[in-house]
Amino acid sequence: MTTHPDADQVDVWVIPTDQPAPVVRRLRRLLDRAELDRAGAAGDALRGDRFTVVHGAVRLLASDRLGTPPAALEWRHGPHGKPEPAAGGARLQLSYSASGALALLALTEGRQVGADIEEIRDARVAARVARRYFPGTEAQFVADGASPGAQAERFTRLWCRREACVKAYGGRLVQGLGLPLAGPAPLRLADAGPLGRGPCWVRDVPVPQGFRAAVAVDGDRPFRLRSRRWTPADHQISDQPAMVFRTAHGRAGHDELSDHRSRG
């Protein structure tokens, strides 16, 4: 098992979801029946494979922290679907999100966390959704972008922050639409309104061009962010049916609002 970081550190992995067929096949062996069913119902092979990579990588990285075989992990879910490992108490908290060819996983110790990654939206959709759902000042901030591309970038950045806050509190998206989240990050949200009591902190996450991402953590203390890129080479994937994975260090181990992500 790894040495656990403190509660004020968030470990983030950017996960490329387009992987070679052998990697997808091996990751599929880690999934439980519900995950396999969801992958099969994704609508096409590409989406199913991306789903498999996201959930397989989440299992690998969470199990590395917990010291539990990845295929043995079981999940429990909050009222609105937020997952956490069924074993290990409330110590390890996680959140993940997927959009197109990338996913994002955030892990914390003892603090609630929310993560979101998005492809930068079409500017026409961005302006329309901002006008309809964002606070007036934020809708104007989006509209004031110097170009359609700048407007889309502003919208997507604010959207990621909003989704991250909603996930940190385990709430519903509609509860977070009115949150004031513009401005430079790290950003302290003093009042989460209908999402829950107490403040949270929000940070933008560096991700490849064409995407934006954010992480939110509950509580009044700011947090440190440690970001890495996940690759299959981080784990030696066995061809045995039992699918024993070990890390490279030898440890065991849409409507307009939402149309594309793995919620977590």
Secondary structure, 3 states (H helix, E strand, C coil): CCCCCCCCEEEEEEEECCCCHHHHHHHHCCCCHHHHHHHHCCCCHHHHHHHHHHHHHHHHHHHHHHCCCHHHCCEEECCCCCEEECCCCCCEEEEEEEECCEEEEEEEECCCEEEEEEECCCHHHHHHHHHHHCCHHHHHHHHCCCCHHHHHHHHHHHHHHHHHHHHHCCCCHHHHCCCCCCCCCCEEECCCHHHCCCCEEEEECCCCCCEEEEEEEECCCCCEEEEEECCHHHEEECCCCCCCEEECCCCECCCCCCCCCCCC
